[in-house]
């Protein structure tokens, strides 16, 4: 699980640098999160610091939301359920907001064509529609709705 955290942290940092350039604040926070994570694993008192750094990092760069799964399980493992469940809810809410922000942002990794994508899914309040509109899968010409068959 701990190695997975560092793989996700590295992948998030690589994605951020590839699409947004090297921002020293974001990369410094990512480095700080990587250095503070072992302390959060060993000492329960350091875990809130790790979570606070992660929340700030997700607010600045939503792609770091991928690191939530190891943090989620670390909270469930270290803390009592009465404390861990509200923290898990906050982590989940932060990831959902981050993914909606990623879906609404125009990223160079997407295949936007003139007249190909509509903003219909972006104005919808459900995260599933925002994610669907963000992936732009239906606009790329690969997906076609199946015709409905009528049996007479």
C-alpha positions in Angstrom: 0.0 0.0 0.0 2.8 2.4 0.8 4.6 1.7 -2.4 1.3 2.3 -4.2 1.1 5.7 -2.5 4.4 6.7 -3.9 3.6 5.4 -7.4 0.4 7.5 -7.4 2.2 10.5 -6.1 4.8 10.2 -8.8 2.2 9.7 -11.5 0.2 12.7 -10.3 3.3 14.9 -10.2 4.4 13.7 -13.7 0.9 14.5 -15.1 0.9 17.9 -13.5 4.4 18.8 -14.9 3.4 17.4 -18.4 0.3 19.5 -18.6 0.9 22.5 -16.5 4.6 23.0 -16.3 6.8 22.9 -13.2 5.1 25.0 -10.5 7.4 25.1 -7.5 4.5 25.5 -5.0 2.7 22.3 -6.2 5.9 20.3 -6.6 7.1 21.5 -3.2 3.8 20.4 -1.6 4.1 17.0 -3.4 7.6 16.6 -2.1 6.5 17.6 1.4 3.6 15.1 1.2 6.0 12.4 0.2 8.4 13.2 3.1 5.6 13.5 5.6 3.8 10.3 4.7 6.1 8.0 6.6 5.6 10.1 9.7 1.8 9.9 9.3 2.1 6.1 9.0 4.2 5.7 12.1 2.6 8.3 14.4 -1.1 8.9 14.6 -0.5 12.5 15.7 1.3 13.3 12.4 -1.6 11.9 10.2 -3.7 15.1 10.3 -0.7 17.0 9.0 -0.4 14.6 6.1 -4.1 14.9 5.4 -4.0 18.7 5.5 -1.1 18.8 3.1 -2.9 16.4 0.8 -6.1 18.5 0.9 -4.2 21.7 0.0 -2.4 19.9 -2.8 -5.7 18.5 -4.2 -7.2 22.0 -4.1 -4.2 23.4 -6.1 -3.8 20.4 -8.5 -6.8 18.1 -8.7 -4.9 15.2 -10.3 -3.3 14.5 -6.9 -6.7 13.2 -5.8 -5.5 9.8 -7.0 -3.4 9.5 -3.8 -6.6 9.3 -1.7 -7.0 5.6 -1.7 -3.8 4.8 0.4 -4.6 7.7 2.7 -8.2 6.4 3.1 -7.0 3.0 4.1 -4.3 4.4 6.4 -7.0 6.4 8.2 -9.2 3.3 8.6 -6.2 1.3 9.9 -4.9 3.8 12.4 -7.9 5.6 13.7 -11.0 4.5 15.6 -14.1 4.1 13.3 -15.8 7.0 15.0 -13.0 9.3 13.9 -12.0 7.6 10.7 -15.4 7.6 9.0 -15.9 11.4 8.9 -12.3 11.8 7.7 -13.0 9.2 5.0 -16.1 11.2 4.0 -14.0 14.4 3.7 -11.4 12.5 1.6 -14.2 11.2 -0.7 -15.8 14.6 -1.0 -12.4 16.2 -1.9 -11.8 13.5 -4.6 -15.2 14.0 -6.1 -14.7 17.8 -6.3 -11.3 17.3 -7.8 -12.6 15.0 -10.5 -15.4 17.4 -11.3 -12.8 20.2 -11.6 -10.7 18.0 -13.8 -13.6 17.2 -16.0 -14.6 20.8 -16.3 -11.1 22.1 -17.1 -9.9 22.0 -20.7 -6.9 19.8 -20.7 -4.5 19.3 -23.6 -4.9 15.5 -23.2 -8.5 15.6 -24.4 -9.6 15.4 -28.0 -11.6 18.5 -28.5 -12.8 19.0 -32.0 -14.8 22.0 -33.3 -18.4 21.3 -32.8 -17.7 17.8 -31.5 -18.3 18.2 -27.8 -21.2 19.8 -26.1 -21.1 21.4 -22.7 -24.4 19.7 -21.8 -22.7 17.3 -19.3 -20.6 20.0 -17.7 -23.6 22.0 -16.4 -25.2 18.9 -14.9 -25.0 18.5 -11.2 -24.1 14.8 -11.2 -20.5 13.8 -11.1 -21.1 10.8 -13.5 -22.3 13.2 -16.2 -19.5 15.6 -15.6 -17.0 12.7 -15.8 -18.7 11.4 -19.0 -18.6 14.8 -20.6 -15.0 15.3 -19.5 -13.8 12.0 -21.1 -15.2 13.2 -24.4 -15.7 9.5 -25.4 -19.0 10.0 -27.0 -17.7 12.9 -29.1 -14.7 11.1 -30.6 -16.8 9.0 -32.9 -16.0 5.7 -31.2 -19.2 5.2 -29.3 -22.6 4.9 -30.9 -25.8 4.3 -29.0 -27.3 0.9 -29.6 -30.6 1.0 -31.6 -33.6 -0.1 -29.6 -35.2 -3.1 -31.1 -39.0 -3.4 -31.1 -40.5 -6.8 -31.1 -43.8 -6.8 -32.9 
